Every structure is written in structure tokens, then in C-alpha cells.
Amino acid sequence: MVPARAPRPDLDFTPLTGWVGPWTRLRALAGQPTLVIPATIAGLMLAGAIAALVTFVVVGFDHVAASGYLFALVPLAGALWLGLDLWVSTGATGAFARFARVNGLVHLAGITVPHYASRVFAGGSHLVAAAVRTRDATFLEVGDRFPTTVPFRGDATYAEPALYLRARLSGRAGTAPYGVPLVTPELEEELTALAGEHTVEVTGDELTVLGSSPLGPTGPGRVERAFDLVDALAARADQLLVRPADEGPTASGVPIPELAPPEVVEGRPASALTVVVLTLALVTVLPLGLALVMSQVGGSLRGHEGAATLAVGAFVALCFALVALLIRTVSRPRRPRTRRRG
């Protein structure tokens, strides 16, 4: 028997507001691999700046050239910039986790979810950056996703999280009646205001909205609107697309049994220590590999601008590919458990 859609739970959005303490931020950082990676790099930059300053003290500042101070100031500025960005990010993630805990919701952070029906999750090109989900059979889920392929956009700026909404329908979806849109003009206007440019996918018994703007759960307003919209979309999809359980057999005369959907309990992403070790390995191997290659082919590239440009481009592409591989590796769930309800 396909479960009827449960009413949206009465959620308390006040945990999304107020101060997020350092301990909550630290827990949010440790639980999200995509934040541990820049935190590790910031730590390395800070350590480099401190080492340079200690060297200046030992040799005496009078013996340090003006250009030498760049070895301390540049990594120090980079570490401070990354630290400020992480402070803001962990505040939002920590408040989201607190919101999930108070309301008894499932909280997801920094994990790939290949069992999701949407193409971007099933194909592994995106992970769940931060999301919350109700525990009903016909659940509602709101959050942000992040790319796991190349973490930079075409304009060379770092990719940002983007909103997604997800809901399980009360049954497998069929075809909408001719001329009746799933998304009404009113819903379309509200979705555009919340998610920016977006697409709506219905696959099997799941509905997914993929937006282009981040949810940014820094306040209760956007999260509450996200829940309202995905609830309204799921209710309309149930009305238009889902075949009633008592409608009888199909045109071939063979009834299609309703199977209870699998209940997947997501595993955990890699631990913070694992992420730190892999990140340190990456930032160590890359420069050593570049130095080794250039020692072998550096001489032959002199006077050949085209070949030198090609070599630099290949190295940059390799860096992007390795960063993407690192993100996918640390966000892959460990020991996910699947069991069937009913």
C-alpha cells in the first residue's frame, strides 16, 4: 500500500538564528570534508607565515630584504581570508545542524548520495553540501549541493553551493494530463525568486528541484520558504502524476505491484583526520611532481612557447582533476546500509 502524503511537520525555525559558538562551528567543520580541505590549506599557509617570521627574528630584521617580507605577508593574508570564509561557512552549517537536531530531522553534510533519483546526484557530479530531511515516508528535503567534478567555474572563480529541493511522492509518477503544467505560474514565480534559474525533475517516486542560487541557511526565511515550496510541488505532483493505488490494472491487464521504496541510511563521509592527511599528501606530491617533470623537460621547453603553454595547461588540468578526485574520495559514504521497509 502506497503511503498517503503526510502533512508537513510543524518546524521550529528559531535555531537558525542566534549565535553559533566555536564548539558548534568546530563540529560543523569536522563533519564536512569540503570545509576541512580549505581549512587544511589555511593551516599550511599560516604555518608558512609563522615559519617565515621566526626566521626573520633569528637572522635579524635588518638582514631581510623588503621582498622577503612577502614570504610571510602573502600566506598570512591568504590564511586570514580563508579563515574568515570558514568562520562564516561553519556558522551557517552549524546553525543548520542545530535546526535539524531541535526538530528531529535528518542532517546531511559533505556526502555523495548516488541512491538519489536526480541525475546530478545519481551520476556523482554533485554532493550534498548541507541539507535537512523530514523522517516521513513521503519526506521533504531542502539544502545545497556542490560539484564534485571540477570545483571551478568557467570564469576561474570557485564554484558555490546551489539550492536543491527533494521530495518523495506517494507513488511512482506517470504522465501529466495533456496541457496541465506541473509547475503553475505562481509556483514558477516563487521558485525563481528562491532558487534562481532552475529545473524540476520527476523520476520514479522522487521530485527534485535544482536551483542555481544557494539556499544559504543563515536565517529562517529562506529555509521556511523552501519547505513550503517543495511541499506544494510534491502535493501537486501527487495530484497530477501519481496513479491511485485502487485504479486497477494497467492497459495490458497486468497489475503493477507497489513495492515499498528502499530505506537508505547514509553512511558517513571520511573523517576529518583522513581529509587532512589526503590534502597534505596532495599539496606535497603536486609540487614535487612538477619539480621532477620540469627537471627532465625544462631545458627542452626553452624557446618553445607553444610547448611550454601546453605543459602549463596540462599541469593546471591535472591539478583540477586531482582536487575533484580528492573531493569525491572524501565525500563518498562509508558503509551505507540499505534495508527495505515493509
LUMNU-17263 format. One record per residue (C-alpha): residue number from 1; chain; x negated, y, z negated. Coordinates in nm, 4 decimals, padded with zeros to 6 digits, always signed. Example, Ala and Ser with C-alpha at 12.3 -4.5 7.8 and 13.67 -1.06 7.14 Angstrom:
2
- 1, A, -01.2300, -00.4500, -00.7800
- 2, A, -01.3670, -00.1060, -00.7140
This chain:
342
- 1, A, +00.0000, +00.0000, +00.0000
- 2, A, -00.1449, +00.3342, +00.1051
- 3, A, -00.1550, +00.5721, -00.1938
- 4, A, +00.0579, +00.8849, -00.1798
- 5, A, -00.1344, +01.2115, -00.1928
- 6, A, -00.1909, +01.3159, -00.5492
- 7, A, -00.1246, +01.6804, -00.6397
- 8, A, -00.4336, +01.8933, -00.6624
- 9, A, -00.5631, +01.8861, -01.0197
- 10, A, -00.5376, +02.1994, -01.2293
- 11, A, -00.9012, +02.3080, -01.2344
- 12, A, -01.0737, +02.5454, -01.4729
- 13, A, -01.2950, +02.7777, -01.2663
- 14, A, -01.4367, +02.9807, -01.5550
- 15, A, -01.7506, +02.7590, -01.5844
- 16, A, -01.8608, +02.9072, -01.2519
- 17, A, -01.9030, +03.2434, -01.4244
- 18, A, -02.1255, +03.3480, -01.7089
- 19, A, -02.4905, +03.2998, -01.7938
- 20, A, -02.6745, +02.9864, -01.6846
- 21, A, -02.9528, +02.9073, -01.9313
- 22, A, -03.3085, +02.7997, -01.8491
- 23, A, -03.2466, +02.4369, -01.9533
- 24, A, -02.9434, +02.4091, -01.7231
- 25, A, -03.1462, +02.5634, -01.4406
- 26, A, -03.4301, +02.3185, -01.5025
- 27, A, -03.1895, +02.0230, -01.4906
- 28, A, -03.0398, +02.1595, -01.1690
- 29, A, -03.3881, +02.1928, -01.0193
- 30, A, -03.4933, +01.8408, -01.1189
- 31, A, -03.1731, +01.6910, -00.9775
- 32, A, -03.2028, +01.8476, -00.6320
- 33, A, -03.5013, +01.7345, -00.4205
- 34, A, -03.4572, +02.0180, -00.1699
- 35, A, -03.5366, +02.2592, -00.4556
- 36, A, -03.8219, +02.0539, -00.6028
- 37, A, -04.0162, +02.0801, -00.2749
- 38, A, -04.0398, +02.4645, -00.2721
- 39, A, -04.0926, +02.4607, -00.6491
- 40, A, -04.3981, +02.2386, -00.5991
- 41, A, -04.5326, +02.4689, -00.3300
- 42, A, -04.4738, +02.7698, -00.5572
- 43, A, -04.6659, +02.5924, -00.8329
- 44, A, -04.9569, +02.5284, -00.5972
- 45, A, -04.9629, +02.8930, -00.4886
- 46, A, -04.9551, +03.0107, -00.8493
- 47, A, -05.2360, +02.7698, -00.9405
- 48, A, -05.4429, +02.9014, -00.6492
- 49, A, -05.3888, +03.2619, -00.7567
- 50, A, -05.4867, +03.1800, -01.1167
- 51, A, -05.7982, +02.9940, -00.9984
- 52, A, -05.9000, +03.2949, -00.7886
- 53, A, -05.8514, +03.5330, -01.0815
- 54, A, -06.0553, +03.3080, -01.3121
- 55, A, -06.3323, +03.3025, -01.0509
- 56, A, -06.3270, +03.6831, -01.0363
- 57, A, -06.3639, +03.7010, -01.4141
- 58, A, -06.6540, +03.4548, -01.4133
- 59, A, -06.8543, +03.6231, -01.1355
- 60, A, -06.7500, +03.9742, -01.2349
- 61, A, -06.5066, +04.2010, -01.0554
- 62, A, -06.7925, +04.4237, -00.9392
- 63, A, -06.9194, +04.1396, -00.7221
- 64, A, -06.5850, +04.0728, -00.5500
- 65, A, -06.5201, +04.2316, -00.2119
- 66, A, -06.1884, +04.4048, -00.1516
- 67, A, -06.0854, +04.1310, +00.0904
- 68, A, -06.1480, +03.8755, -00.1822
- 69, A, -05.8521, +04.0030, -00.3819
- 70, A, -05.6243, +03.8820, -00.1041
- 71, A, -05.7070, +03.5253, -00.2085
- 72, A, -05.5301, +03.5992, -00.5369
- 73, A, -05.2623, +03.8517, -00.4422
- 74, A, -05.1175, +03.6718, -00.1374
- 75, A, -05.0486, +03.3370, -00.3098
- 76, A, -04.9340, +03.5205, -00.6231
- 77, A, -04.6806, +03.7215, -00.4208
- 78, A, -04.5646, +03.4038, -00.2456
- 79, A, -04.5232, +03.2207, -00.5760
- 80, A, -04.3245, +03.5091, -00.7251
- 81, A, -04.0977, +03.5270, -00.4181
- 82, A, -04.0311, +03.1536, -00.4234
- 83, A, -03.9786, +03.1633, -00.7995
- 84, A, -03.7171, +03.4377, -00.7699
- 85, A, -03.5370, +03.2481, -00.4934
- 86, A, -03.5396, +02.9298, -00.7036
- 87, A, -03.4076, +03.1196, -01.0057
- 88, A, -03.1061, +03.2331, -00.8024
- 89, A, -03.0532, +02.8904, -00.6419
- 90, A, -03.0742, +02.6950, -00.9667
- 91, A, -02.8330, +02.9393, -01.1296
- 92, A, -02.5688, +02.8666, -00.8667
- 93, A, -02.6375, +02.4916, -00.8694
- 94, A, -02.6348, +02.4787, -01.2491
- 95, A, -02.3009, +02.6614, -01.2675
- 96, A, -02.1577, +02.4210, -01.0093
- 97, A, -02.2730, +02.1213, -01.2150
- 98, A, -02.1189, +02.2768, -01.5274
- 99, A, -01.7922, +02.3306, -01.3397
- 100, A, -01.7902, +01.9619, -01.2395
- 101, A, -01.8656, +01.8454, -01.5932
- 102, A, -01.5897, +02.0552, -01.7544
- 103, A, -01.3282, +01.9411, -01.5008
- 104, A, -01.4327, +01.5755, -01.4847
- 105, A, -01.5326, +01.5986, -01.1179
- 106, A, -01.7966, +01.4034, -00.9277
- 107, A, -02.1041, +01.6214, -00.8745
- 108, A, -02.3372, +01.5599, -00.5795
- 109, A, -02.6679, +01.7361, -00.5135
- 110, A, -02.9529, +01.6824, -00.2672
- 111, A, -02.8413, +01.3441, -00.1342
- 112, A, -02.7686, +01.1913, +00.2053
- 113, A, -02.4262, +01.0307, +00.2461
- 114, A, -02.4242, +00.8074, +00.5563
- 115, A, -02.0938, +00.6471, +00.4476
- 116, A, -01.9085, +00.9753, +00.5132
- 117, A, -01.6988, +00.9704, +00.8296
- 118, A, -01.8159, +01.3068, +00.9673
- 119, A, -02.0751, +01.2830, +01.2433
- 120, A, -02.3257, +01.5166, +01.0758
- 121, A, -02.3347, +01.3074, +00.7576
- 122, A, -02.2979, +00.9629, +00.9144
- 123, A, -02.5749, +01.0399, +01.1614
- 124, A, -02.8071, +01.1594, +00.8861
- 125, A, -02.8640, +01.5060, +01.0323
- 126, A, -02.7293, +01.6737, +00.7162
- 127, A, -02.7315, +01.6005, +00.3461
- 128, A, -02.5078, +01.7240, +00.0670
- 129, A, -02.6885, +02.0201, -00.0875
- 130, A, -02.4342, +02.0662, -00.3679
- 131, A, -02.0711, +01.9561, -00.3876
- 132, A, -01.7923, +01.8544, -00.6230
- 133, A, -01.5164, +01.5992, -00.5621
- 134, A, -01.1961, +01.5059, -00.7408
- 135, A, -01.1614, +01.1461, -00.8587
- 136, A, -00.8233, +01.0732, -00.6970
- 137, A, -00.7852, +00.8086, -00.4260
- 138, A, -00.6846, +01.0933, -00.1932
- 139, A, -00.9728, +01.3108, -00.3099
- 140, A, -01.0714, +01.6665, -00.2249
- 141, A, -01.4376, +01.7655, -00.1879
- 142, A, -01.5951, +02.1073, -00.1390
- 143, A, -01.9600, +02.2018, -00.1151
- 144, A, -02.2576, +02.2937, +00.1008
- 145, A, -02.4599, +02.0816, +00.3416
- 146, A, -02.8218, +02.1214, +00.4526
- 147, A, -03.0035, +01.9965, +00.7654
- 148, A, -03.2455, +01.7066, +00.7331
- 149, A, -03.3840, +01.7279, +01.0848
- 150, A, -03.5849, +02.0485, +01.1361
- 151, A, -03.5409, +02.2815, +00.8394
- 152, A, -03.5980, +02.5912, +01.0521
- 153, A, -03.3591, +02.7633, +01.2897
- 154, A, -03.4370, +02.8789, +01.6395
- 155, A, -03.5413, +03.2250, +01.5173
- 156, A, -03.8037, +03.0607, +01.2884
- 157, A, -03.6171, +03.1515, +00.9704
- 158, A, -03.5460, +02.8893, +00.7108
- 159, A, -03.2127, +02.7151, +00.7550
- 160, A, -02.9479, +02.7968, +00.4968
- 161, A, -02.6815, +02.5714, +00.3454
- 162, A, -02.3444, +02.5720, +00.5204
- 163, A, -01.9998, +02.5034, +00.3765
- 164, A, -01.8101, +02.1812, +00.4293
- 165, A, -01.4694, +02.0631, +00.3090
- 166, A, -01.3710, +01.6970, +00.2950
- 167, A, -01.0558, +01.5072, +00.2011
- 168, A, -00.9296, +01.1525, +00.2177
- 169, A, -00.5896, +01.1256, +00.3816
- 170, A, -00.3093, +00.8986, +00.2608
- 171, A, -00.3745, +00.6625, +00.5534
- 172, A, -00.5536, +00.6291, +00.8857
- 173, A, -00.4858, +00.9197, +01.1176
- 174, A, -00.3203, +00.8803, +01.4556
- 175, A, -00.2449, +01.1329, +01.7302
- 176, A, -00.0695, +01.4596, +01.6545
- 177, A, +00.2652, +01.5249, +01.8242
- 178, A, +00.2237, +01.6994, +02.1583
- 179, A, +00.1954, +02.0761, +02.1244
- 180, A, +00.1771, +02.0758, +01.7438
- 181, A, -00.1635, +02.2002, +01.6186
- 182, A, -00.3162, +02.0571, +01.3055
- 183, A, -00.4532, +02.3965, +01.2047
- 184, A, -00.1863, +02.6651, +01.2022
- 185, A, -00.2792, +03.0271, +01.2869
- 186, A, -00.2527, +03.1178, +00.9185
- 187, A, -00.4878, +02.8354, +00.8146
- 188, A, -00.7227, +02.9219, +01.1003
- 189, A, -00.7481, +03.2809, +00.9800
- 190, A, -00.8178, +03.1740, +00.6218
- 191, A, -01.0733, +02.9128, +00.7307
- 192, A, -01.2595, +03.1674, +00.9422
- 193, A, -01.2687, +03.4127, +00.6537
- 194, A, -01.4111, +03.1471, +00.4207
- 195, A, -01.6286, +02.9297, +00.6446
- 196, A, -01.7140, +03.1480, +00.9440
- 197, A, -01.7326, +02.9574, +01.2725
- 198, A, -01.6091, +02.6073, +01.2007
- 199, A, -01.4904, +02.2764, +01.3381
- 200, A, -01.2289, +02.0381, +01.1993
- 201, A, -01.2859, +01.6633, +01.2302
- 202, A, -01.0408, +01.3843, +01.1551
- 203, A, -01.1982, +01.0379, +01.1652
- 204, A, -01.0212, +00.7330, +01.0257
- 205, A, -00.8721, +00.8449, +00.6964
- 206, A, -01.1049, +01.1395, +00.6408
- 207, A, -01.0683, +01.5066, +00.7251
- 208, A, -01.3804, +01.7239, +00.7353
- 209, A, -01.4276, +02.0945, +00.7962
- 210, A, -01.7801, +02.2017, +00.8948
- 211, A, -01.8388, +02.5728, +00.8481
- 212, A, -02.1311, +02.7994, +00.9315
- 213, A, -02.1327, +03.0183, +00.6183
- 214, A, -02.2500, +02.8902, +00.2799
- 215, A, -01.9939, +02.8242, +00.0094
- 216, A, -02.2292, +02.9880, -00.2384
- 217, A, -02.0556, +02.8821, -00.5607
- 218, A, -02.1660, +03.1929, -00.7529
- 219, A, -01.8108, +03.2800, -00.8560
- 220, A, -01.4719, +03.1166, -00.8896
- 221, A, -01.3037, +03.2915, -00.5950
- 222, A, -01.4608, +03.1077, -00.3022
- 223, A, -01.4524, +02.7670, -00.4696
- 224, A, -01.0842, +02.8030, -00.5565
- 225, A, -01.0024, +02.9149, -00.2013
- 226, A, -01.1982, +02.6173, -00.0662
- 227, A, -00.9935, +02.3751, -00.2759
- 228, A, -00.6683, +02.5443, -00.1721
- 229, A, -00.7575, +02.5265, +00.1976
- 230, A, -00.8741, +02.1652, +00.2050
- 231, A, -00.5667, +02.0646, +00.0060
- 232, A, -00.3381, +02.2445, +00.2544
- 233, A, -00.5193, +02.0918, +00.5537
- 234, A, -00.5052, +01.7406, +00.4082
- 235, A, -00.1325, +01.7745, +00.3330
- 236, A, -00.0659, +01.8897, +00.6894
- 237, A, -00.2782, +01.6073, +00.8338
- 238, A, -00.0825, +01.3580, +00.6227
- 239, A, +00.2398, +01.5017, +00.7626
- 240, A, +00.1344, +01.5130, +01.1291
- 241, A, -00.1204, +01.2365, +01.1781
- 242, A, -00.0749, +00.9583, +00.9242
- 243, A, +00.1556, +00.6732, +01.0226
- 244, A, +00.4015, +00.5921, +00.7437
- 245, A, +00.3432, +00.2550, +00.5816
- 246, A, +00.7027, +00.1435, +00.6380
- 247, A, +00.7214, +00.2433, +01.0049
- 248, A, +00.6855, -00.1185, +01.1145
- 249, A, +00.4543, -00.2967, +01.3591
- 250, A, +00.2682, -00.1392, +01.6460
- 251, A, +00.3856, -00.1442, +02.0083
- 252, A, +00.2213, -00.4835, +02.0531
- 253, A, +00.4394, -00.6226, +01.7743
- 254, A, +00.1403, -00.6996, +01.5538
- 255, A, +00.1385, -00.5045, +01.2303
- 256, A, -00.1893, -00.3460, +01.1221
- 257, A, -00.2644, -00.4294, +00.7597
- 258, A, -00.3576, -00.1412, +00.5380
- 259, A, -00.6936, -00.2030, +00.3751
- 260, A, -00.7940, -00.0213, +00.0635
- 261, A, -01.0865, +00.2072, +00.1508
- 262, A, -01.4206, +00.1141, +00.0007
- 263, A, -01.5134, +00.2999, -00.3137
- 264, A, -01.8748, +00.4023, -00.2750
- 265, A, -02.0684, +00.5038, -00.5822
- 266, A, -02.3505, +00.7242, -00.4567
- 267, A, -02.6977, +00.6362, -00.5734
- 268, A, -02.9423, +00.8952, -00.6966
- 269, A, -03.1971, +01.0770, -00.4811
- 270, A, -03.5668, +01.0467, -00.5556
- 271, A, -03.6828, +01.1599, -00.8972
- 272, A, -03.8465, +01.4993, -00.9381
- 273, A, -04.1840, +01.3334, -01.0056
- 274, A, -04.1617, +01.1353, -00.6816
- 275, A, -04.0780, +01.4506, -00.4864
- 276, A, -04.3720, +01.6363, -00.6415
- 277, A, -04.6158, +01.3542, -00.5571
- 278, A, -04.4935, +01.3265, -00.1967
- 279, A, -04.5022, +01.7053, -00.1487
- 280, A, -04.8572, +01.7248, -00.2850
- 281, A, -04.9577, +01.4397, -00.0550
- 282, A, -04.8092, +01.6214, +00.2433
- 283, A, -04.9761, +01.9576, +00.1769
- 284, A, -05.3050, +01.7767, +00.1170
- 285, A, -05.3017, +01.5468, +00.4181
- 286, A, -05.1956, +01.8104, +00.6714
- 287, A, -05.4942, +02.0473, +00.6252
- 288, A, -05.7369, +01.7555, +00.6054
- 289, A, -05.5892, +01.6056, +00.9210
- 290, A, -05.6114, +01.9402, +01.1013
- 291, A, -05.9737, +01.9860, +00.9939
- 292, A, -06.0605, +01.6339, +01.1112
- 293, A, -05.8963, +01.6811, +01.4501
- 294, A, -06.0493, +02.0235, +01.5075
- 295, A, -06.3949, +01.8914, +01.4189
- 296, A, -06.3573, +01.6411, +01.7012
- 297, A, -06.1906, +01.8503, +01.9711
- 298, A, -06.2565, +02.2077, +01.8612
- 299, A, -06.5569, +02.2523, +02.0881
- 300, A, -06.3775, +02.1308, +02.3981
- 301, A, -06.0957, +02.3816, +02.3460
- 302, A, -06.3203, +02.6890, +02.3691
- 303, A, -06.2360, +02.8876, +02.6786
- 304, A, -05.9185, +02.6864, +02.7473
- 305, A, -05.6314, +02.8972, +02.6166
- 306, A, -05.3656, +02.6682, +02.7571
- 307, A, -05.5068, +02.3610, +02.5878
- 308, A, -05.5569, +02.5495, +02.2606
- 309, A, -05.1972, +02.6750, +02.2675
- 310, A, -05.0734, +02.3231, +02.3371
- 311, A, -05.2769, +02.1868, +02.0454
- 312, A, -05.1417, +02.4501, +01.8062
- 313, A, -04.7868, +02.3844, +01.9256
- 314, A, -04.8295, +02.0115, +01.8729
- 315, A, -04.9593, +02.0702, +01.5191
- 316, A, -04.6671, +02.3016, +01.4327
- 317, A, -04.4197, +02.0470, +01.5706
- 318, A, -04.5893, +01.7759, +01.3637
- 319, A, -04.5580, +01.9922, +01.0508
- 320, A, -04.1854, +02.0428, +01.1106
- 321, A, -04.1336, +01.6726, +01.1738
- 322, A, -04.3188, +01.5755, +00.8551
- 323, A, -04.1234, +01.8267, +00.6462
- 324, A, -03.7987, +01.6889, +00.7872
- 325, A, -03.9181, +01.3345, +00.7148
- 326, A, -04.0015, +01.4361, +00.3573
- 327, A, -03.6545, +01.5850, +00.3067
- 328, A, -03.4824, +01.2749, +00.4431
- 329, A, -03.7014, +01.0426, +00.2374
- 330, A, -03.6470, +01.2111, -00.0986
- 331, A, -03.2746, +01.2660, -00.0430
- 332, A, -03.1995, +00.9054, +00.0537
- 333, A, -02.9843, +00.7498, -00.2211
- 334, A, -03.1439, +00.4797, -00.4281
- 335, A, -02.9449, +00.1592, -00.4919
- 336, A, -02.5997, +00.2767, -00.3763
- 337, A, -02.3259, +00.0389, -00.4864
- 338, A, -02.0169, -00.0325, -00.2778
- 339, A, -01.7077, -00.2062, -00.4041
- 340, A, -01.3591, -00.2369, -00.2625
- 341, A, -01.0609, -00.1144, -00.4570
- 342, A, -00.7616, -00.3438, -00.4970
